[in-house]
């Protein structure tokens, strides 16, 4: 992919590992509802990572095809999966 480099990949993996470590340190299993909040934070962390990863992919695809991805940022923040589907369909249309 055009956007990815070794430094970027290692930086993102390091940031994810650091966030995971902070997440695990902050959780306190002493309370009854700790599992629910722990699980919710874990799902939120993974979802945020997935959204960031997908948007970086969208930037990469826009650069390869010479399109502007920044117009898609605001709708993507509100509804990532439908906007991703529309974006892929937009990129696949025939060029005149």
N, C-alpha and C positions, 0 to 999 in steps of 0.2 A: 504494500500500500504506500501511497505517496507521502502521507502525513507521518507515518510511524518511523521512528529511529530507535536505535538501541537506548540512547539516553532517555528519550520520552517513555519508552516501555518500562525501563527499570525505575524511572521516577514515579510513574503511575502505580507500579507494583509495590514500590516502597511506601507510597502514600496510603495505599490500601492496607498494607501490613500494619502501618502505624495506626491508622484509624481502627483497625480490628483490635489491636492491642489496647488502645484507649477504651474501646467499647467493652472489652472483657474485664479490664481493671475497674471500670466504673460500675459494673453490675454487682449487686449485692444479693446473693441468694438467701439471705436471712429472713426476708419477708415472704408472706404467702403468695403475693401477686408478682414476685420477682420474675418468674418464668414468663409471664405474659408481657411485661414491659421489656424484658430481655429479648424475647422473640420479636416483638414489634420493632425494637431498635435494629435488630439484625436484618429484618426484612427491609426496613427503610434504608439502611446502609447499602444493601445489595441492589435495591431498586435505583438509588441515586447513582451508584456505580454503573449500572446498566444504561441508564439514561445518558450519562456522560460518554460512555463508550460508543453508543449508537450515534450521538451527535458528532463525535470525532469521525466516525465512519462517514456520516453525511458530508462533513467538510471535505474529507478525502475524495469522495465521489464527485462532489461539486468541482473540485480542482481538476480532476481528471477530465471532466466533461466541459469545463469552462463555464459553469453556471454559478449563480449567486446563492449561497446557502443561508445568508444572514436574514433573508426575508422569511425563512421558515422557522427562525428561532422562537419567536413569541408563541405561535400556535403549537410548536413542539413542547414548550414548557407546560402548556395547559393539557394537552392530550398527545403524549408521545407516540403511542402505537398507531392511532389513525393517521396522524401526520406523517409518520414514517411510511405507511402504506401509500399515501398520496404522493409522497416525495419519490418513492421508487417508481410509481406509475408515471410521474412527471418526467423522470430521467429516462424512462424506457420509450417515450413517444418518439416518433420518427422526426428527424431533423429535415426541414425543407430546404 
